Amino acid sequence: MRTFDFSPLHRSTVGFDRLFSLLDQVGNVDTGTTYPPYNIERTGENAYRITVAVAGFTDQDLDLEVKENTLSIRGERRPDVSAKGGEVLYQGIAARAFERRFQLADHVEVRGASLANGLLHVDLVREIPEAMKPRSIPITVGASAPRAIEAKTAAAKAAA
């Protein structure tokens, strides 16, 4: 059983739409396409890099877009009008168009992209908002907390 019906959960939950769409996408993983090859590496505690092998593509042939936590990398080679009219005897370098999509986690931002030696490097950083970071809660010792409460109640009684 590879498919699950999450529609009953959609009716009884609020704010979990993204979770259910991610669960739906897990079963629809595209395993057929392997072009172009890529690496994903961690370059720091909250920094990542996606490296895509795009031999033969220039920066004008590539398009990067981030939309709704999905990074799309598209490549389409434009015909080279300045090329001499030679005959190709064997073509082993792929020149086909491609589109590669990566699901980004919450709070992951694309910081930049660079193209060098046939490799497209996309740098990513995860920036957690201050409100979501763990914080330390101070603990009051013994009698200091009740004194503050007693002072407030005494002031309230005096005002009444």
KANORLIN-V599015 format. One record per backbone hydrogen bond with DSSP energy under -1.0 kcal/mol. NH is the residue of the N-H (numbers start at 1). CO is the residue of the C=O. If there is no record, write none. Layout:
BEGIN
nh=NH co=CO
nh=NH co=CO
END
This chain:
BEGIN
nh=10 co=6
nh=11 co=7
nh=20 co=16
nh=21 co=17
nh=22 co=18
nh=23 co=19
nh=24 co=20
nh=25 co=21
nh=26 co=22
nh=39 co=51
nh=41 co=49
nh=43 co=47
nh=44 co=47
nh=48 co=124
nh=49 co=41
nh=50 co=122
nh=51 co=39
nh=52 co=120
nh=53 co=37
nh=54 co=118
nh=57 co=54
nh=63 co=74
nh=65 co=72
nh=67 co=70
nh=71 co=102
nh=72 co=65
nh=73 co=100
nh=74 co=63
nh=75 co=98
nh=76 co=61
nh=86 co=84
nh=98 co=75
nh=100 co=73
nh=102 co=71
nh=104 co=69
nh=108 co=105
nh=109 co=125
nh=111 co=123
nh=112 co=123
nh=114 co=121
nh=116 co=119
nh=119 co=116
nh=120 co=52
nh=121 co=114
nh=122 co=50
nh=123 co=112
nh=124 co=48
nh=125 co=109
nh=126 co=46
nh=127 co=107
nh=132 co=129
nh=144 co=141
nh=147 co=143
nh=148 co=144
nh=149 co=145
nh=150 co=146
nh=151 co=147
nh=152 co=148
nh=153 co=149
nh=154 co=150
nh=155 co=151
nh=156 co=152
nh=157 co=153
nh=158 co=154
nh=159 co=155
nh=160 co=156
END
